[in-house]
């Protein structure tokens, strides 16, 4: 018995040597550059600290942050509602439904969000008489509403694909097992498939929200005074570069908060999978 133990100890391969490979050196250099950049930014902000700047423009930044969060929240919710029938059509065996849903997803995922926003904001104005006839011009004449409309259509395409991929990732045996128990398809979807699919879809949903937060900055171009819109206005009045630095810091805080929030939720709903 001791001979077998000694043989196992002798035959065990030695741990791999951690040499200074080219990739490791490059990684340390990049980390060092990021640390130096962060220290330089902190030093600059401390040296350029201007109490009058914050007293005058901080309320505008808070208002712009509220517009950004409201825009993204409304767009995400409307996009989630719209993504359900689109995902259903994508999985449908009806070629007309699936073809229409594929074309929708292909267009909105294949074209830039900025171009889609411009199409809504500038293109809808060409149909003002028709929109006035049906009472929709009051909605589309506001830049904020146009941004919500474009963002909702865009995120619906991405969320539909996330939902479709998550549902299709659930093994087919789950459907068969539920059918053998006499469960209706809606019961199977609601009680068995969706709980498992949402675990898979949680992180992609979180990434989509983060992308929408960062992509929302383009609405400043169509005169919406969100966080980036207020930042552009502040810089135009002060020519102080730190106005953009503070905006970047606020965006970074939002993104990191969302990222950690998604990770916390994922740990909570997958606690039964941990061993």
C-alpha positions, 0 to 999 in steps of 0.5 A: 500500500505504501509502495503504491502511494510512493509511486503516485507521489513520484509519478505526479508531474511537477507544477508548471513553471511561471516564467515571464512570457511575452504575454505576461510581460505585456499584461503587466505593462498594460495594467501599469499603464491603466494604473498610471492613467487612473492616477493621472486623472485623479491628480488632474481632477484634484488640481482642476477642482473648481467649487463654482463649477460644481455649484453651477452645473452639478444640478444639470448633471443630476437632471441629465442623469435622470433623463438618461435613466428614464430613457433607458428604463422605458425603452428596456421595458417596452422592448421586453414586451415587444420581444416576446411576440418577436421571439415567438415568431422567430421560433414559429414553424410558420414561414411568414411569421418567422420570415417577418421576425427574422427580417425585423431582427436582421435590420435592427441588429445590422444597422447602427442605433444612431442611424435608426434614431435619425430615421425616426427623428428626421424621417417622421417629419416627412409624414407630418400631415399623415401623422396629424390626421391620426393624432400621432404628431404630438408624440413624434414631434418631441425628440425624447419620444422619438428616442424612446421609439427608436431605442425600444425597437432596437432593444426589442430585436436584441432581447428577442434573440436573447429570449429565443436563445435562452428558451432553445437552450433548455433541453427538449426532454423538459418539454417531453417530461412535462407533457408526460405529466399532462401539463399544458404547453403554457404551464410548461413554458411558465413553470418549467422552461422560463425559470431555466431560460431566465438563468441563461438569459440573465447575463445577456440581459444585463449586457444589453442594459449596459449597452443601452446605457452607453448607447443612450449618449447619442440622443444628445445629437437630437437635442435631448438633454440627457447626461451627455447632452448636459455635458456638451452644453457645459463644455460649450459654456466653460471649455473645461475638459473636466466636464467630459471626465465627470460624465465618463465617471458617472457612466462608469459608476452606472455600468459597474453598479449594474454589472455587480447587481447582475452578478449578485442576482445570478449568484442568488438564483443559481445557489441551488447549482453550487456544490 
